[in-house]
Amino acid sequence: GQNIDQPTEMTATEGAIVQINCTYQTSGFNGLFWYQQHAGEAPTFLSYNVLDGLEEKGRFSSFLSRSKGYSYLLLKELQMKDSASYLCAPRETGANNLFFGTGTRLTVIP
Amino acid sequence: EAQVTQNPRYLITVTGKKLTVTCSQNMNHEYMSWYRQDPGLGLRQIYYSMNVEVTDKGDVPEGYKVSRKEKRNFPLILESPSPNQTSLYFCASRSGTEAFFGQGTRLTVV
Protein backbone atom coordinates (compact mmCIF):
# COMPACT_ATOMS: atom_id res chain seq x y z
CA GLY A 1 0.00 0.00 0.00
CA GLN A 2 0.92 3.65 -0.14
CA ASN A 3 0.96 6.58 2.23
CA ILE A 4 1.15 9.98 0.54
CA ASP A 5 1.40 13.29 2.38
CA GLN A 6 1.06 16.78 0.88
CA PRO A 7 0.07 20.10 2.44
CA THR A 8 -3.64 20.72 2.00
CA GLU A 9 -3.46 24.35 0.99
CA MET A 10 -0.86 26.95 0.03
CA THR A 11 -1.04 30.59 -0.96
CA ALA A 12 1.57 32.48 -2.96
CA THR A 13 1.91 35.80 -4.74
CA GLU A 14 1.88 36.34 -8.47
CA GLY A 15 5.42 36.38 -9.84
CA ALA A 16 6.85 34.50 -6.87
CA ILE A 17 8.22 30.96 -6.53
CA VAL A 18 6.43 28.21 -4.61
CA GLN A 19 7.52 24.71 -3.64
CA ILE A 20 4.94 21.99 -3.04
CA ASN A 21 6.28 19.03 -1.08
CA CYS A 22 5.21 15.42 -1.18
CA THR A 23 6.39 12.60 1.04
CA TYR A 24 5.45 9.03 0.36
CA GLN A 25 5.86 5.49 1.59
CA THR A 26 5.49 2.69 -0.92
CA SER A 27 6.11 -1.03 -1.21
CA GLY A 28 8.88 -0.59 -3.77
CA PHE A 29 9.05 2.43 -6.06
CA ASN A 30 8.75 2.89 -9.80
CA GLY A 31 8.47 6.59 -10.45
CA LEU A 32 6.41 9.55 -9.31
CA PHE A 33 3.96 11.69 -11.23
CA TRP A 34 2.81 15.25 -10.66
CA TYR A 35 -0.52 16.44 -12.01
CA GLN A 36 -2.29 19.79 -12.09
CA GLN A 37 -6.04 19.92 -11.66
CA HIS A 38 -8.23 22.98 -11.97
CA ALA A 39 -11.51 22.80 -10.08
CA GLY A 40 -14.01 20.52 -11.79
CA GLU A 41 -11.61 19.64 -14.58
CA ALA A 42 -9.50 16.62 -15.43
CA PRO A 43 -5.98 16.28 -14.04
CA THR A 44 -3.30 17.15 -16.57
CA PHE A 45 0.17 15.62 -16.59
CA LEU A 46 3.05 17.84 -15.42
CA SER A 47 6.05 15.61 -14.80
CA TYR A 48 7.36 12.13 -14.18
CA ASN A 49 10.49 11.39 -12.13
CA VAL A 50 12.04 7.97 -11.82
CA LEU A 51 15.64 8.92 -10.94
CA ASP A 52 16.93 11.19 -8.19
CA GLY A 53 17.42 14.83 -9.04
CA LEU A 54 15.72 17.80 -10.58
CA GLU A 55 13.78 17.74 -13.85
CA GLU A 56 13.08 21.15 -15.31
CA LYS A 57 10.30 21.88 -17.75
CA GLY A 58 9.74 25.56 -18.37
CA ARG A 59 8.36 27.29 -15.27
CA PHE A 60 7.79 23.95 -13.55
CA SER A 61 10.45 21.69 -12.08
CA SER A 62 10.14 18.47 -10.13
CA PHE A 63 12.64 16.96 -7.72
CA LEU A 64 12.91 13.42 -6.42
CA SER A 65 14.87 11.77 -3.61
CA ARG A 66 14.10 8.08 -3.58
CA SER A 67 16.07 7.36 -0.41
CA LYS A 68 14.05 9.96 1.50
CA GLY A 69 10.69 9.16 -0.06
CA TYR A 70 10.41 12.81 -0.98
CA SER A 71 9.51 14.89 -4.00
CA TYR A 72 8.67 18.50 -4.63
CA LEU A 73 7.16 20.53 -7.42
CA LEU A 74 8.65 23.97 -7.95
CA LEU A 75 6.63 26.62 -9.73
CA LYS A 76 8.43 29.79 -10.81
CA GLU A 77 7.10 33.15 -11.97
CA LEU A 78 3.68 32.31 -10.67
CA GLN A 79 0.68 33.33 -12.71
CA MET A 80 -2.94 33.63 -11.66
CA LYS A 81 -3.79 30.65 -13.88
CA ASP A 82 -1.52 28.47 -11.73
CA SER A 83 -4.21 28.53 -9.05
CA ALA A 84 -5.16 24.85 -8.99
CA SER A 85 -4.68 21.63 -7.07
CA TYR A 86 -1.40 19.77 -7.52
CA LEU A 87 -1.46 16.02 -7.12
CA CYS A 88 1.47 13.80 -6.25
CA ALA A 89 1.18 10.17 -7.43
CA PRO A 90 3.93 7.63 -6.70
CA ARG A 91 3.87 4.26 -8.41
CA GLU A 92 4.86 1.02 -6.77
CA THR A 93 7.23 -1.48 -8.36
CA GLY A 94 5.36 -3.84 -10.61
CA ALA A 95 2.10 -2.00 -10.08
CA ASN A 96 0.19 -0.44 -12.88
CA ASN A 97 -1.95 1.60 -10.56
CA LEU A 98 -1.46 5.25 -9.82
CA PHE A 99 -2.31 6.23 -6.26
CA PHE A 100 -3.01 9.89 -5.71
CA GLY A 101 -2.61 12.01 -2.63
CA THR A 102 -5.44 14.37 -1.75
CA GLY A 103 -3.50 17.14 -3.44
CA THR A 104 -2.37 20.64 -2.54
CA ARG A 105 -4.69 23.49 -3.40
CA LEU A 106 -2.57 26.45 -4.47
CA THR A 107 -4.06 29.94 -4.54
CA VAL A 108 -2.11 32.64 -6.37
CA ILE A 109 -2.94 36.15 -5.22
CA PRO A 110 -2.10 39.46 -6.95
CA GLU B 1 -4.77 14.33 -31.13
CA ALA B 2 -4.38 12.04 -28.12
CA GLN B 3 -7.72 11.87 -26.39
CA VAL B 4 -9.73 10.15 -23.70
CA THR B 5 -13.43 10.77 -24.24
CA GLN B 6 -16.06 10.23 -21.57
CA ASN B 7 -19.81 10.47 -21.93
CA PRO B 8 -21.96 11.89 -20.58
CA ARG B 9 -20.31 14.93 -18.95
CA TYR B 10 -23.24 15.45 -16.58
CA LEU B 11 -25.90 13.02 -15.44
CA ILE B 12 -28.68 13.17 -12.90
CA THR B 13 -30.44 9.88 -12.25
CA VAL B 14 -32.63 8.17 -9.69
CA THR B 15 -31.70 5.48 -7.23
CA GLY B 16 -31.73 2.01 -8.75
CA LYS B 17 -31.81 2.97 -12.41
CA LYS B 18 -28.95 1.26 -14.23
CA LEU B 19 -26.54 3.52 -16.06
CA THR B 20 -23.34 3.30 -18.09
CA VAL B 21 -20.61 5.89 -18.44
CA THR B 22 -18.58 5.35 -21.57
CA CYS B 23 -14.85 5.89 -21.98
CA SER B 24 -12.87 5.68 -25.19
CA GLN B 25 -9.18 6.35 -25.95
CA ASN B 26 -7.41 6.72 -29.29
CA MET B 27 -3.82 6.06 -28.16
CA ASN B 28 -3.84 2.25 -28.30
CA HIS B 29 -3.00 2.14 -24.58
CA GLU B 30 -3.30 -1.20 -22.87
CA TYR B 31 -3.90 0.23 -19.41
CA MET B 32 -7.13 2.03 -18.52
CA SER B 33 -8.74 2.86 -15.22
CA TRP B 34 -11.67 4.58 -13.52
CA TYR B 35 -11.45 6.98 -10.58
CA ARG B 36 -13.95 8.82 -8.49
CA GLN B 37 -13.15 12.11 -6.83
CA ASP B 38 -14.87 13.37 -3.72
CA PRO B 39 -14.10 16.46 -1.63
CA GLY B 40 -11.34 15.80 0.90
CA LEU B 41 -10.72 12.28 -0.39
CA GLY B 42 -8.82 12.88 -3.59
CA LEU B 43 -8.85 10.51 -6.54
CA ARG B 44 -9.70 6.93 -5.63
CA GLN B 45 -9.40 4.10 -8.09
CA ILE B 46 -12.53 2.04 -8.79
CA TYR B 47 -11.40 -0.50 -11.37
CA TYR B 48 -8.54 -0.88 -13.79
CA SER B 49 -7.77 -2.94 -16.85
CA MET B 50 -4.34 -4.02 -18.05
CA ASN B 51 -5.58 -5.26 -21.42
CA VAL B 52 -8.58 -6.61 -23.29
CA GLU B 53 -10.63 -8.97 -21.12
CA VAL B 54 -8.34 -8.27 -18.11
CA THR B 55 -9.90 -6.18 -15.34
CA ASP B 56 -9.31 -5.89 -11.63
CA LYS B 57 -10.66 -4.06 -8.60
CA GLY B 58 -9.17 -0.85 -7.34
CA ASP B 59 -9.69 0.66 -3.91
CA VAL B 60 -13.44 1.32 -4.08
CA PRO B 61 -15.06 -1.20 -6.45
CA GLU B 62 -18.32 -1.84 -4.56
CA GLY B 63 -21.39 -0.97 -6.60
CA TYR B 64 -19.54 -0.77 -9.91
CA LYS B 65 -18.81 -3.04 -12.85
CA VAL B 66 -16.56 -2.64 -15.86
CA SER B 67 -15.86 -4.46 -19.09
CA ARG B 68 -13.00 -4.40 -21.60
CA LYS B 69 -14.10 -6.11 -24.77
CA GLU B 70 -11.89 -3.99 -27.00
CA LYS B 71 -8.75 -2.03 -26.30
CA ARG B 72 -10.15 1.44 -26.92
CA ASN B 73 -13.28 1.23 -24.72
CA PHE B 74 -13.68 0.81 -20.98
CA PRO B 75 -17.25 1.51 -19.82
CA LEU B 76 -18.21 1.94 -16.16
CA ILE B 77 -21.53 0.35 -15.20
CA LEU B 78 -23.64 1.15 -12.18
CA GLU B 79 -26.24 -1.62 -11.98
CA SER B 80 -28.24 -0.04 -9.16
CA PRO B 81 -26.93 3.46 -8.39
CA SER B 82 -27.29 4.84 -4.89
CA PRO B 83 -26.89 8.41 -3.57
CA ASN B 84 -23.43 7.61 -2.13
CA GLN B 85 -22.25 7.16 -5.70
CA THR B 86 -22.84 10.82 -6.39
CA SER B 87 -19.37 11.94 -7.40
CA LEU B 88 -17.07 13.21 -10.12
CA TYR B 89 -15.77 10.32 -12.21
CA PHE B 90 -12.65 10.22 -14.36
CA CYS B 91 -11.49 7.66 -16.86
CA ALA B 92 -7.74 7.45 -17.49
CA SER B 93 -5.60 5.80 -20.12
CA ARG B 94 -1.90 5.25 -19.56
CA SER B 95 1.36 4.45 -21.22
CA GLY B 96 4.50 3.76 -19.18
CA THR B 97 5.19 7.30 -18.10
CA GLU B 98 2.12 9.40 -18.74
CA ALA B 99 -1.58 9.17 -18.01
CA PHE B 100 -4.31 10.97 -19.89
CA PHE B 101 -7.61 11.69 -18.23
CA GLY B 102 -11.06 12.11 -19.72
CA GLN B 103 -13.00 15.33 -19.13
CA GLY B 104 -14.91 13.88 -16.21
CA THR B 105 -18.52 12.86 -15.58
CA ARG B 106 -20.39 14.57 -12.81
CA LEU B 107 -22.98 12.08 -11.59
CA THR B 108 -25.80 12.89 -9.19
CA VAL B 109 -27.99 10.09 -7.85
CA VAL B 110 -31.20 11.24 -6.16
Contacts between the chains, C-beta under 8 A, distances in Angstrom:
chain1	res1	chain2	res2	distance
A	31	B	97	7.0
A	33	B	99	7.0
A	40	B	88	7.4
A	40	B	104	7.3
A	40	B	106	7.7
A	41	B	103	7.6
A	41	B	104	6.9
A	42	B	90	6.0
A	42	B	101	3.9
A	42	B	102	6.3
A	42	B	103	5.5
A	42	B	104	5.4
A	43	B	43	7.4
A	43	B	90	7.4
A	43	B	101	5.2
A	44	B	101	7.4
A	45	B	98	5.2
A	45	B	99	6.5
A	45	B	100	7.3
A	48	B	97	4.7
A	48	B	98	6.6
A	50	B	97	7.8
A	87	B	42	7.3
A	87	B	43	7.0
A	96	B	31	5.3
A	96	B	48	6.7
A	96	B	50	5.8
A	96	B	94	7.5
A	97	B	33	7.2
A	97	B	45	6.0
A	97	B	48	6.1
A	97	B	58	6.8
A	98	B	33	7.6
A	98	B	45	7.6
A	98	B	92	7.6
A	98	B	94	7.4
A	98	B	99	6.2
A	99	B	45	7.4
A	100	B	35	7.8
A	100	B	42	5.2
A	100	B	43	4.1
A	100	B	44	8.0
A	101	B	42	6.2
A	102	B	40	6.8
A	102	B	41	6.8
A	102	B	42	3.9
A	103	B	42	5.9
